[in-house]
Amino acid sequence: METRTDEIAENIFRLSTYIPEVNLPFNQYLVRADEPLLFHTGQRALFPLVSEAVSSIIPVDELRWITFGHVEADECGAMNHFLAAAPDATVAHGALACMVQVDDWADRSPRPLGDGEVLDLGGARIRNIDTPHVPHGWDAHVLFEEVTGTLLCGDLFTQPGDAPATTDADIIEAALAFETMGATALTPSTAPTIRGLADLGVDTLALMHGPAFNGDCARALRGLADGYAELFDAACSRNASASSPAG
């Protein structure tokens, strides 16, 4: 395996490792700033590859922030490896996640982030947006880099297959087709939460599994929300039919 490195917005780099056994790319995003930030760490086994990719852009020990979309091995498995390699780095996550999980798992105390709170990295501004259960996990959140308009959107829009660094082709169809895996939590708030992200003025969607998307991001987010709304309504109809006396 190899980890490819591409700049997908000014001073934002996609670090991508394609794993053929599961037919998915696993991406991390490095925000180069006065206080550099890493979004996703990869699994522990990927630490040698990912840390080498980071070091091709900045010295690993200069990392100041380690972040991820939610607690899952491919998002934060190497968290403590990076904390050891970057002695001045701090894990930052939503306050709920810190209280429930990250306080216990991280080798150094994390920095809880409030919903809407902004980290000024010096040359970049990262806004925390809590998105419980979107796409999954009650600790889920996304990060919006305000200077470049880049949404670090985690598992939203998962695209199977080896992917180019960027694309402006449709990403909605593949994302909804992937839902045969049942990856996304379908709740009454799923579609409204994603529609809210469409109002941010996003210029680039930084996918965890897939290319960075630099087409019409608002349209893509609203299209994904519409697709999930249809899936939710269909699931409610099936459940209603199954629970009716005739069913």
PyRosetta script that sets phi, psi and omega in degrees:
from pyrosetta import init, pose_from_sequence

init()
pose = pose_from_sequence("METRTDEIAENIFRLSTYIPEVNLPFNQYLVRADEPLLFHTGQRALFPLVSEAVSSIIPVDELRWITFGHVEADECGAMNHFLAAAPDATVAHGALACMVQVDDWADRSPRPLGDGEVLDLGGARIRNIDTPHVPHGWDAHVLFEEVTGTLLCGDLFTQPGDAPATTDADIIEAALAFETMGATALTPSTAPTIRGLADLGVDTLALMHGPAFNGDCARALRGLADGYAELFDAACSRNASASSPAG")
pose.set_psi(1, 155.6)
pose.set_omega(1, 173.9)
pose.set_phi(2, -138.8)
pose.set_psi(2, 155.1)
pose.set_omega(2, 177.6)
pose.set_phi(3, -110.0)
pose.set_psi(3, 117.3)
pose.set_omega(3, -179.3)
pose.set_phi(4, -89.5)
pose.set_psi(4, 147.3)
pose.set_omega(4, -177.3)
pose.set_phi(5, -124.1)
pose.set_psi(5, 124.4)
pose.set_omega(5, -179.9)
pose.set_phi(6, -140.7)
pose.set_psi(6, 139.4)
pose.set_omega(6, 174.3)
pose.set_phi(7, -84.0)
pose.set_psi(7, 115.7)
pose.set_omega(7, -174.4)
pose.set_phi(8, -103.4)
pose.set_psi(8, -12.0)
pose.set_omega(8, 170.9)
pose.set_phi(9, -155.8)
pose.set_psi(9, 167.9)
pose.set_omega(9, -175.2)
pose.set_phi(10, -59.0)
pose.set_psi(10, 116.9)
pose.set_omega(10, 178.3)
pose.set_phi(11, 66.7)
pose.set_psi(11, 20.4)
pose.set_omega(11, 172.8)
pose.set_phi(12, -122.8)
pose.set_psi(12, 123.0)
pose.set_omega(12, -171.5)
pose.set_phi(13, -118.2)
pose.set_psi(13, 133.1)
pose.set_omega(13, 174.3)
pose.set_phi(14, -91.5)
pose.set_psi(14, 122.6)
pose.set_omega(14, 175.6)
pose.set_phi(15, -107.9)
pose.set_psi(15, 113.9)
pose.set_omega(15, -168.0)
pose.set_phi(16, -128.0)
pose.set_psi(16, 129.3)
pose.set_omega(16, 176.6)
pose.set_phi(17, -121.2)
pose.set_psi(17, 116.5)
pose.set_omega(17, 178.0)
pose.set_phi(18, -86.8)
pose.set_psi(18, 128.3)
pose.set_omega(18, 179.6)
pose.set_phi(19, -113.3)
pose.set_psi(19, 104.0)
pose.set_omega(19, -172.3)
pose.set_phi(20, -64.8)
pose.set_psi(20, -27.5)
pose.set_omega(20, -178.0)
pose.set_phi(21, -60.2)
pose.set_psi(21, -30.2)
pose.set_omega(21, 178.4)
pose.set_phi(22, -113.9)
pose.set_psi(22, 1.3)
pose.set_omega(22, 176.6)
pose.set_phi(23, 55.7)
pose.set_psi(23, 44.6)
pose.set_omega(23, 179.3)
pose.set_phi(24, -139.7)
pose.set_psi(24, 142.5)
pose.set_omega(24, 166.4)
pose.set_phi(25, -83.6)
pose.set_psi(25, 143.7)
pose.set_omega(25, 176.3)
pose.set_phi(26, -115.5)
pose.set_psi(26, 116.0)
pose.set_omega(26, -171.7)
pose.set_phi(27, -111.2)
pose.set_psi(27, 143.1)
pose.set_omega(27, 165.9)
pose.set_phi(28, -120.0)
pose.set_psi(28, 157.7)
pose.set_omega(28, 178.8)
pose.set_phi(29, -128.9)
pose.set_psi(29, 126.6)
pose.set_omega(29, 178.6)
pose.set_phi(30, -105.2)
pose.set_psi(30, 123.5)
pose.set_omega(30, 175.5)
pose.set_phi(31, -99.3)
pose.set_psi(31, 112.3)
pose.set_omega(31, 179.9)
pose.set_phi(32, -85.1)
pose.set_psi(32, 120.5)
pose.set_omega(32, -177.3)
pose.set_phi(33, -158.4)
pose.set_psi(33, -176.2)
pose.set_omega(33, 176.4)
pose.set_phi(34, -58.8)
pose.set_psi(34, -35.0)
pose.set_omega(34, 174.4)
pose.set_phi(35, -119.5)
pose.set_psi(35, 88.0)
pose.set_omega(35, -173.4)
pose.set_phi(36, -60.7)
pose.set_psi(36, 146.0)
pose.set_omega(36, -177.4)
pose.set_phi(37, -127.4)
pose.set_psi(37, 137.6)
pose.set_omega(37, 175.2)
pose.set_phi(38, -112.4)
pose.set_psi(38, 124.3)
pose.set_omega(38, 176.1)
pose.set_phi(39, -103.9)
pose.set_psi(39, 113.1)
pose.set_omega(39, -172.1)
pose.set_phi(40, 81.4)
pose.set_psi(40, 143.6)
pose.set_omega(40, 177.9)
pose.set_phi(41, -113.3)
pose.set_psi(41, -17.3)
pose.set_omega(41, -170.0)
pose.set_phi(42, 79.5)
pose.set_psi(42, 168.4)
pose.set_omega(42, 176.8)
pose.set_phi(43, -66.4)
pose.set_psi(43, 162.8)
pose.set_omega(43, 179.6)
pose.set_phi(44, -56.9)
pose.set_psi(44, -38.3)
pose.set_omega(44, -177.5)
pose.set_phi(45, -66.4)
pose.set_psi(45, -21.9)
pose.set_omega(45, -179.8)
pose.set_phi(46, -89.3)
pose.set_psi(46, -3.5)
pose.set_omega(46, -175.5)
pose.set_phi(47, -54.7)
pose.set_psi(47, -44.3)
pose.set_omega(47, 179.5)
pose.set_phi(48, -58.2)
pose.set_psi(48, -42.3)
pose.set_omega(48, -178.8)
pose.set_phi(49, -70.6)
pose.set_psi(49, -46.1)
pose.set_omega(49, -175.9)
pose.set_phi(50, -68.8)
pose.set_psi(50, -42.2)
pose.set_omega(50, 179.7)
pose.set_phi(51, -65.3)
pose.set_psi(51, -34.7)
pose.set_omega(51, 175.6)
pose.set_phi(52, -64.9)
pose.set_psi(52, -39.9)
pose.set_omega(52, 177.9)
pose.set_phi(53, -64.7)
pose.set_psi(53, -41.5)
pose.set_omega(53, 176.6)
pose.set_phi(54, -59.7)
pose.set_psi(54, -43.5)
pose.set_omega(54, -175.5)
pose.set_phi(55, -68.6)
pose.set_psi(55, -15.6)
pose.set_omega(55, 175.0)
pose.set_phi(56, -76.5)
pose.set_psi(56, -10.9)
pose.set_omega(56, -178.2)
pose.set_phi(57, -113.1)
pose.set_psi(57, -48.5)
pose.set_omega(57, 175.9)
pose.set_phi(58, -141.7)
pose.set_psi(58, 156.4)
pose.set_omega(58, 171.2)
pose.set_phi(59, -60.6)
pose.set_psi(59, 134.4)
pose.set_omega(59, -176.5)
pose.set_phi(60, -57.6)
pose.set_psi(60, -35.9)
pose.set_omega(60, -176.4)
pose.set_phi(61, -72.8)
pose.set_psi(61, -1.9)
pose.set_omega(61, 175.2)
pose.set_phi(62, -90.6)
pose.set_psi(62, -5.8)
pose.set_omega(62, 176.7)
pose.set_phi(63, -57.8)
pose.set_psi(63, 137.9)
pose.set_omega(63, 177.6)
pose.set_phi(64, -115.8)
pose.set_psi(64, -23.2)
pose.set_omega(64, -178.3)
pose.set_phi(65, -135.3)
pose.set_psi(65, 136.1)
pose.set_omega(65, 175.7)
pose.set_phi(66, -123.0)
pose.set_psi(66, 122.2)
pose.set_omega(66, -174.3)
pose.set_phi(67, -136.1)
pose.set_psi(67, 167.4)
pose.set_omega(67, 178.5)
pose.set_phi(68, -164.9)
pose.set_psi(68, 163.0)
pose.set_omega(68, -173.7)
pose.set_phi(69, -74.2)
pose.set_psi(69, -40.1)
pose.set_omega(69, 175.8)
pose.set_phi(70, -162.0)
pose.set_psi(70, 170.0)
pose.set_omega(70, -175.7)
pose.set_phi(71, -79.1)
pose.set_psi(71, 108.9)
pose.set_omega(71, 179.3)
pose.set_phi(72, -161.0)
pose.set_psi(72, 148.0)
pose.set_omega(72, -170.6)
pose.set_phi(73, -55.5)
pose.set_psi(73, -42.4)
pose.set_omega(73, -176.2)
pose.set_phi(74, -74.4)
pose.set_psi(74, -13.6)
pose.set_omega(74, 178.7)
pose.set_phi(75, -96.3)
pose.set_psi(75, -32.5)
pose.set_omega(75, -174.9)
pose.set_phi(76, -141.7)
pose.set_psi(76, 16.8)
pose.set_omega(76, -177.3)
pose.set_phi(77, -58.6)
pose.set_psi(77, -35.0)
pose.set_omega(77, -178.1)
pose.set_phi(78, -97.1)
pose.set_psi(78, 18.5)
pose.set_omega(78, -177.8)
pose.set_phi(79, -52.6)
pose.set_psi(79, -51.1)
pose.set_omega(79, -176.5)
pose.set_phi(80, -71.9)
pose.set_psi(80, -26.2)
pose.set_omega(80, 173.4)
pose.set_phi(81, -63.5)
pose.set_psi(81, -43.3)
pose.set_omega(81, 179.4)
pose.set_phi(82, -70.4)
pose.set_psi(82, -35.2)
pose.set_omega(82, 176.1)
pose.set_phi(83, -62.4)
pose.set_psi(83, -36.5)
pose.set_omega(83, 178.3)
pose.set_phi(84, -70.8)
pose.set_psi(84, -36.3)
pose.set_omega(84, -177.6)
pose.set_phi(85, -79.6)
pose.set_psi(85, -21.9)
pose.set_omega(85, -178.3)
pose.set_phi(86, -124.8)
pose.set_psi(86, 87.1)
pose.set_omega(86, -170.7)
pose.set_phi(87, -63.9)
pose.set_psi(87, -17.3)
pose.set_omega(87, 179.0)
pose.set_phi(88, -100.2)
pose.set_psi(88, 6.1)
pose.set_omega(88, -177.3)
pose.set_phi(89, -83.1)
pose.set_psi(89, 149.7)
pose.set_omega(89, 177.5)
pose.set_phi(90, -128.5)
pose.set_psi(90, 137.9)
pose.set_omega(90, 172.8)
pose.set_phi(91, -77.6)
pose.set_psi(91, 133.9)
pose.set_omega(91, 176.5)
pose.set_phi(92, -123.2)
pose.set_psi(92, 129.7)
pose.set_omega(92, 178.7)
pose.set_phi(93, -152.3)
pose.set_psi(93, 172.0)
pose.set_omega(93, 177.1)
pose.set_phi(94, -58.6)
pose.set_psi(94, 152.4)
pose.set_omega(94, -174.9)
pose.set_phi(95, -60.1)
pose.set_psi(95, -39.4)
pose.set_omega(95, -179.8)
pose.set_phi(96, -62.4)
pose.set_psi(96, -46.4)
pose.set_omega(96, -179.2)
pose.set_phi(97, -62.4)
pose.set_psi(97, -39.9)
pose.set_omega(97, 178.9)
pose.set_phi(98, -61.8)
pose.set_psi(98, -43.1)
pose.set_omega(98, -178.3)
pose.set_phi(99, -67.0)
pose.set_psi(99, -42.4)
pose.set_omega(99, -171.7)
pose.set_phi(100, -83.3)
pose.set_psi(100, -36.4)
pose.set_omega(100, -171.1)
pose.set_phi(101, -134.9)
pose.set_psi(101, -50.1)
pose.set_omega(101, -166.9)
pose.set_phi(102, -68.2)
pose.set_psi(102, -34.5)
pose.set_omega(102, 176.2)
pose.set_phi(103, -53.3)
pose.set_psi(103, -37.4)
pose.set_omega(103, -176.3)
pose.set_phi(104, -83.5)
pose.set_psi(104, -33.9)
pose.set_omega(104, -172.2)
pose.set_phi(105, -89.3)
pose.set_psi(105, -30.9)
pose.set_omega(105, -176.0)
pose.set_phi(106, -78.4)
pose.set_psi(106, 140.0)
pose.set_omega(106, -179.8)
pose.set_phi(107, -72.1)
pose.set_psi(107, -17.5)
pose.set_omega(107, 171.4)
pose.set_phi(108, -127.5)
pose.set_psi(108, 150.8)
pose.set_omega(108, -177.0)
pose.set_phi(109, -59.2)
pose.set_psi(109, 132.6)
pose.set_omega(109, -179.7)
pose.set_phi(110, -81.1)
pose.set_psi(110, 169.7)
pose.set_omega(110, 176.4)
pose.set_phi(111, -103.2)
pose.set_psi(111, 107.5)
pose.set_omega(111, 177.7)
pose.set_phi(112, -68.6)
pose.set_psi(112, 139.0)
pose.set_omega(112, 179.2)
pose.set_phi(113, -113.2)
pose.set_psi(113, 132.0)
pose.set_omega(113, 173.6)
pose.set_phi(114, -79.1)
pose.set_psi(114, 157.8)
pose.set_omega(114, 177.7)
pose.set_phi(115, -63.6)
pose.set_psi(115, 122.8)
pose.set_omega(115, -178.7)
pose.set_phi(116, 89.5)
pose.set_psi(116, -5.0)
pose.set_omega(116, -179.9)
pose.set_phi(117, -68.1)
pose.set_psi(117, 144.5)
pose.set_omega(117, -178.2)
pose.set_phi(118, -114.8)
pose.set_psi(118, 131.2)
pose.set_omega(118, 170.1)
pose.set_phi(119, -97.4)
pose.set_psi(119, 119.3)
pose.set_omega(119, 176.1)
pose.set_phi(120, -89.2)
pose.set_psi(120, 108.8)
pose.set_omega(120, -176.1)
pose.set_phi(121, -88.8)
pose.set_psi(121, -6.2)
pose.set_omega(121, -173.9)
pose.set_phi(122, 81.1)
pose.set_psi(122, 88.6)
pose.set_omega(122, -174.4)
pose.set_phi(123, 98.5)
pose.set_psi(123, -10.1)
pose.set_omega(123, 176.0)
pose.set_phi(124, -149.8)
pose.set_psi(124, 149.8)
pose.set_omega(124, 179.3)
pose.set_phi(125, -130.7)
pose.set_psi(125, 120.7)
pose.set_omega(125, -175.6)
pose.set_phi(126, -109.1)
pose.set_psi(126, 117.4)
pose.set_omega(126, 178.5)
pose.set_phi(127, -100.3)
pose.set_psi(127, 127.9)
pose.set_omega(127, 176.3)
pose.set_phi(128, -83.3)
pose.set_psi(128, 132.1)
pose.set_omega(128, 177.3)
pose.set_phi(129, -128.8)
pose.set_psi(129, 110.1)
pose.set_omega(129, 178.4)
pose.set_phi(130, -69.9)
pose.set_psi(130, 133.6)
pose.set_omega(130, 179.5)
pose.set_phi(131, -136.4)
pose.set_psi(131, 66.0)
pose.set_omega(131, -175.4)
pose.set_phi(132, -52.2)
pose.set_psi(132, 128.5)
pose.set_omega(132, 177.8)
pose.set_phi(133, 66.5)
pose.set_psi(133, 12.3)
pose.set_omega(133, 175.4)
pose.set_phi(134, -121.8)
pose.set_psi(134, 106.4)
pose.set_omega(134, 3.2)
pose.set_phi(135, -83.4)
pose.set_psi(135, -24.4)
pose.set_omega(135, 175.9)
pose.set_phi(136, -162.7)
pose.set_psi(136, 157.8)
pose.set_omega(136, -177.6)
pose.set_phi(137, 88.3)
pose.set_psi(137, 129.4)
pose.set_omega(137, -178.1)
pose.set_phi(138, -71.4)
pose.set_psi(138, -11.4)
pose.set_omega(138, 177.9)
pose.set_phi(139, -92.9)
pose.set_psi(139, 5.4)
pose.set_omega(139, -172.4)
pose.set_phi(140, -64.7)
pose.set_psi(140, 142.4)
pose.set_omega(140, 172.6)
pose.set_phi(141, -152.5)
pose.set_psi(141, 165.2)
pose.set_omega(141, 172.2)
pose.set_phi(142, -123.8)
pose.set_psi(142, 163.2)
pose.set_omega(142, 178.4)
pose.set_phi(143, -122.2)
pose.set_psi(143, 134.5)
pose.set_omega(143, -179.6)
pose.set_phi(144, -114.5)
pose.set_psi(144, 118.3)
pose.set_omega(144, 177.0)
pose.set_phi(145, -86.5)
pose.set_psi(145, 111.5)
pose.set_omega(145, -168.4)
pose.set_phi(146, -74.2)
pose.set_psi(146, -28.5)
pose.set_omega(146, -176.4)
pose.set_phi(147, -68.8)
pose.set_psi(147, -44.1)
pose.set_omega(147, -178.1)
pose.set_phi(148, -98.9)
pose.set_psi(148, -8.7)
pose.set_omega(148, -176.6)
pose.set_phi(149, 70.6)
pose.set_psi(149, 34.3)
pose.set_omega(149, -178.3)
pose.set_phi(150, -99.6)
pose.set_psi(150, 124.4)
pose.set_omega(150, 177.2)
pose.set_phi(151, -98.0)
pose.set_psi(151, 112.8)
pose.set_omega(151, 174.4)
pose.set_phi(152, -81.4)
pose.set_psi(152, 94.5)
pose.set_omega(152, -162.3)
pose.set_phi(153, -104.4)
pose.set_psi(153, 10.9)
pose.set_omega(153, 172.7)
pose.set_phi(154, 58.4)
pose.set_psi(154, -130.6)
pose.set_omega(154, -172.6)
pose.set_phi(155, -81.5)
pose.set_psi(155, 1.0)
pose.set_omega(155, 174.1)
pose.set_phi(156, -64.1)
pose.set_psi(156, 142.2)
pose.set_omega(156, 176.3)
pose.set_phi(157, 67.6)
pose.set_psi(157, 32.5)
pose.set_omega(157, 179.7)
pose.set_phi(158, -53.1)
pose.set_psi(158, 129.2)
pose.set_omega(158, -177.5)
pose.set_phi(159, -122.6)
pose.set_psi(159, 107.9)
pose.set_omega(159, 176.3)
pose.set_phi(160, -64.0)
pose.set_psi(160, 156.8)
pose.set_omega(160, 176.5)
pose.set_phi(161, 100.3)
pose.set_psi(161, 159.9)
pose.set_omega(161, 176.1)
pose.set_phi(162, -70.4)
pose.set_psi(162, 130.2)
pose.set_omega(162, -169.1)
pose.set_phi(163, -118.3)
pose.set_psi(163, 149.7)
pose.set_omega(163, 169.7)
pose.set_phi(164, -68.9)
pose.set_psi(164, 170.5)
pose.set_omega(164, -179.0)
pose.set_phi(165, -66.1)
pose.set_psi(165, -40.5)
pose.set_omega(165, -178.6)
pose.set_phi(166, -138.1)
pose.set_psi(166, 160.0)
pose.set_omega(166, 176.5)
pose.set_phi(167, -156.2)
pose.set_psi(167, 155.7)
pose.set_omega(167, 168.1)
pose.set_phi(168, -120.8)
pose.set_psi(168, 11.4)
pose.set_omega(168, 177.2)
pose.set_phi(169, -77.5)
pose.set_psi(169, 166.3)
pose.set_omega(169, -177.5)
pose.set_phi(170, -59.6)
pose.set_psi(170, 132.5)
pose.set_omega(170, 176.5)
pose.set_phi(171, -117.9)
pose.set_psi(171, -0.1)
pose.set_omega(171, -176.5)
pose.set_phi(172, -75.9)
pose.set_psi(172, -47.7)
pose.set_omega(172, -174.3)
pose.set_phi(173, -58.6)
pose.set_psi(173, -48.0)
pose.set_omega(173, -179.1)
pose.set_phi(174, -64.5)
pose.set_psi(174, -37.9)
pose.set_omega(174, -180.0)
pose.set_phi(175, -63.6)
pose.set_psi(175, -44.0)
pose.set_omega(175, -179.7)
pose.set_phi(176, -71.5)
pose.set_psi(176, -33.9)
pose.set_omega(176, 176.4)
pose.set_phi(177, -64.1)
pose.set_psi(177, -32.5)
pose.set_omega(177, 179.8)
pose.set_phi(178, -66.3)
pose.set_psi(178, -16.6)
pose.set_omega(178, -177.7)
pose.set_phi(179, -70.2)
pose.set_psi(179, -3.6)
pose.set_omega(179, 169.1)
pose.set_phi(180, -61.4)
pose.set_psi(180, -20.3)
pose.set_omega(180, 176.1)
pose.set_phi(181, -79.7)
pose.set_psi(181, -10.6)
pose.set_omega(181, -179.2)
pose.set_phi(182, 66.9)
pose.set_psi(182, 35.3)
pose.set_omega(182, -172.9)
pose.set_phi(183, -75.5)
pose.set_psi(183, -32.3)
pose.set_omega(183, -172.4)
pose.set_phi(184, -97.7)
pose.set_psi(184, 137.0)
pose.set_omega(184, 175.4)
pose.set_phi(185, -72.7)
pose.set_psi(185, 121.1)
pose.set_omega(185, 178.7)
pose.set_phi(186, -95.9)
pose.set_psi(186, 107.3)
pose.set_omega(186, 179.8)
pose.set_phi(187, -132.7)
pose.set_psi(187, 169.2)
pose.set_omega(187, 177.4)
pose.set_phi(188, -60.0)
pose.set_psi(188, -20.1)
pose.set_omega(188, -177.1)
pose.set_phi(189, -96.4)
pose.set_psi(189, -5.0)
pose.set_omega(189, -176.0)
pose.set_phi(190, -60.0)
pose.set_psi(190, -58.1)
pose.set_omega(190, -177.8)
pose.set_phi(191, -64.2)
pose.set_psi(191, -46.4)
pose.set_omega(191, 179.4)
pose.set_phi(192, -60.5)
pose.set_psi(192, -36.3)
pose.set_omega(192, 178.9)
pose.set_phi(193, -62.9)
pose.set_psi(193, -44.4)
pose.set_omega(193, -179.3)
pose.set_phi(194, -69.1)
pose.set_psi(194, -37.4)
pose.set_omega(194, 176.9)
pose.set_phi(195, -62.6)
pose.set_psi(195, -34.2)
pose.set_omega(195, 177.1)
pose.set_phi(196, -62.9)
pose.set_psi(196, -35.5)
pose.set_omega(196, 177.8)
pose.set_phi(197, -66.9)
pose.set_psi(197, -28.5)
pose.set_omega(197, -179.5)
pose.set_phi(198, -66.4)
pose.set_psi(198, -18.8)
pose.set_omega(198, -178.2)
pose.set_phi(199, -89.6)
pose.set_psi(199, 3.4)
pose.set_omega(199, -176.0)
pose.set_phi(200, -77.8)
pose.set_psi(200, -20.8)
pose.set_omega(200, -172.4)
pose.set_phi(201, 83.6)
pose.set_psi(201, 47.6)
pose.set_omega(201, -175.9)
pose.set_phi(202, -78.5)
pose.set_psi(202, 133.2)
pose.set_omega(202, 175.5)
pose.set_phi(203, -102.4)
pose.set_psi(203, -26.1)
pose.set_omega(203, 179.5)
pose.set_phi(204, -140.9)
pose.set_psi(204, 132.0)
pose.set_omega(204, 173.2)
pose.set_phi(205, -99.7)
pose.set_psi(205, 115.2)
pose.set_omega(205, -178.4)
pose.set_phi(206, -94.1)
pose.set_psi(206, 93.1)
pose.set_omega(206, -177.0)
pose.set_phi(207, -74.8)
pose.set_psi(207, 145.7)
pose.set_omega(207, 173.1)
pose.set_phi(208, -76.4)
pose.set_psi(208, -41.5)
pose.set_omega(208, -178.9)
pose.set_phi(209, -118.2)
pose.set_psi(209, 88.5)
pose.set_omega(209, -179.3)
pose.set_phi(210, 144.1)
pose.set_psi(210, -175.5)
pose.set_omega(210, 178.8)
pose.set_phi(211, -78.5)
pose.set_psi(211, 161.2)
pose.set_omega(211, 167.6)
pose.set_phi(212, -73.6)
pose.set_psi(212, 133.4)
pose.set_omega(212, -175.0)
pose.set_phi(213, -102.0)
pose.set_psi(213, 125.6)
pose.set_omega(213, -179.5)
pose.set_phi(214, -124.0)
pose.set_psi(214, 29.6)
pose.set_omega(214, 172.8)
pose.set_phi(215, -90.5)
pose.set_psi(215, -144.2)
pose.set_omega(215, 179.7)
pose.set_phi(216, -79.4)
pose.set_psi(216, 94.1)
pose.set_omega(216, -172.2)
pose.set_phi(217, -70.4)
pose.set_psi(217, -38.2)
pose.set_omega(217, 178.4)
pose.set_phi(218, -61.9)
pose.set_psi(218, -43.4)
pose.set_omega(218, 178.3)
pose.set_phi(219, -63.1)
pose.set_psi(219, -41.8)
pose.set_omega(219, -179.6)
pose.set_phi(220, -63.0)
pose.set_psi(220, -43.7)
pose.set_omega(220, -179.5)
pose.set_phi(221, -65.7)
pose.set_psi(221, -42.2)
pose.set_omega(221, 179.5)
pose.set_phi(222, -67.9)
pose.set_psi(222, -36.3)
pose.set_omega(222, 177.4)
pose.set_phi(223, -65.6)
pose.set_psi(223, -39.9)
pose.set_omega(223, 177.1)
pose.set_phi(224, -64.9)
pose.set_psi(224, -42.5)
pose.set_omega(224, 178.2)
pose.set_phi(225, -60.2)
pose.set_psi(225, -43.3)
pose.set_omega(225, 178.5)
pose.set_phi(226, -61.3)
pose.set_psi(226, -41.3)
pose.set_omega(226, 179.3)
pose.set_phi(227, -63.0)
pose.set_psi(227, -41.8)
pose.set_omega(227, 179.0)
pose.set_phi(228, -69.6)
pose.set_psi(228, -34.2)
pose.set_omega(228, 176.9)
pose.set_phi(229, -62.2)
pose.set_psi(229, -40.4)
pose.set_omega(229, 178.1)
pose.set_phi(230, -66.0)
pose.set_psi(230, -42.2)
pose.set_omega(230, 178.4)
pose.set_phi(231, -63.5)
pose.set_psi(231, -39.2)
pose.set_omega(231, 179.3)
pose.set_phi(232, -65.4)
pose.set_psi(232, -46.2)
pose.set_omega(232, 179.9)
pose.set_phi(233, -62.1)
pose.set_psi(233, -40.2)
pose.set_omega(233, 179.4)
pose.set_phi(234, -65.1)
pose.set_psi(234, -39.7)
pose.set_omega(234, 179.0)
pose.set_phi(235, -66.0)
pose.set_psi(235, -39.7)
pose.set_omega(235, 177.7)
pose.set_phi(236, -63.7)
pose.set_psi(236, -39.8)
pose.set_omega(236, 179.3)
pose.set_phi(237, -65.3)
pose.set_psi(237, -42.1)
pose.set_omega(237, 178.4)
pose.set_phi(238, -63.2)
pose.set_psi(238, -43.2)
pose.set_omega(238, -179.8)
pose.set_phi(239, -64.8)
pose.set_psi(239, -38.6)
pose.set_omega(239, 179.0)
pose.set_phi(240, -65.5)
pose.set_psi(240, -41.0)
pose.set_omega(240, 179.5)
pose.set_phi(241, -66.6)
pose.set_psi(241, -39.5)
pose.set_omega(241, -178.1)
pose.set_phi(242, -68.9)
pose.set_psi(242, -28.9)
pose.set_omega(242, -176.5)
pose.set_phi(243, -93.9)
pose.set_psi(243, -6.7)
pose.set_omega(243, -179.9)
pose.set_phi(244, -75.5)
pose.set_psi(244, 153.9)
pose.set_omega(244, 179.8)
pose.set_phi(245, -55.4)
pose.set_psi(245, -37.8)
pose.set_omega(245, 179.9)
pose.set_phi(246, -69.0)
pose.set_psi(246, -30.4)
pose.set_omega(246, -179.1)
pose.set_phi(247, -74.5)
pose.dump_pdb("model.pdb")
